[in-house]
Amino acid sequence: MNPIGMIFRLYFTWQSRNKSLNELISQSEASGKTILDGLKDKSDTPANREKLRHIIGIERWGQRRLKTLLGEPPLTDEYNGYQPAESLDFKALRAEFKSTRAETAKLLRTLQKKGLAKTGQAYHNSMGEIPITVWAGYLTMHANMEYKRIK
């Protein structure tokens, strides 16, 4: 693990400490609603579309990593291939974000129902094997931070 990955791991572990997966799912859903509400007032510019594609790509990439806990084969790919098409306009990308965030909550609940919330870990390229709770916090915080860059 590289030094930046170690710092990220410590930060996101600290951020998710003492929080149940239910709390993290609720935070994710609330954050998604806040982002969706805020995106209504943003301009459909190439830069904004690229930032939103990035947010969605990272979230879908994280979902794929978490799906390894449900039996999908492990991968060490990057997020780029998970981004929506460049041809989508901003309105379509908002809809993609909404469905992607809903899928994250559904996946986290599935992992919880399977009894994996406390023990399951999935691989992150920079942070190594991290718990589901850290993944949940990471995906929410990543979207929150990147959303602030959309003008």
C-alpha positions, 0 to 999 in steps of 0.5 A: 500500500502506498503512503497516500493509500494508507492516509486515505485508509486511516481517514475513511476508517476514522470517518466510519468508526462507531457507525453502523452500516444502517447509519452509513446507508442512511447518510448515503441516501441523504447525501444522494438527495442533497446532491440531486437537489443541488444538481438541479441548479447546475449548468449543463457544461462539459466540465460539469458533465465530466465531474458527474461522470467521474462521481458515477464512475467511482460509485459504480466501480466501488459497487463492483468491488463490493459485489466480490463479496457476493461471489463475483470475481475480483478485479483490479481495474480502474473506475473509467470503464464504469462511467456513463457515456460521454454523450449523455446530457446533464439531465440524463447524468443526474438520472444516472447518479440517482439510480447509481446511488439507489443501487449502492444502498440496495447492495449495502443492504444485501450485504448486511442481510447476508451477514457480511456487514461486520466482517466483509472486506473488498479490495480498493486499489489504493487502500487495499482490503477495506471493510464494507463500512469504510466502502460505504463512507468512502463512496458517500464522502467521495461524491460529496467532495466531488459534487462541490466542484460542480459549478 
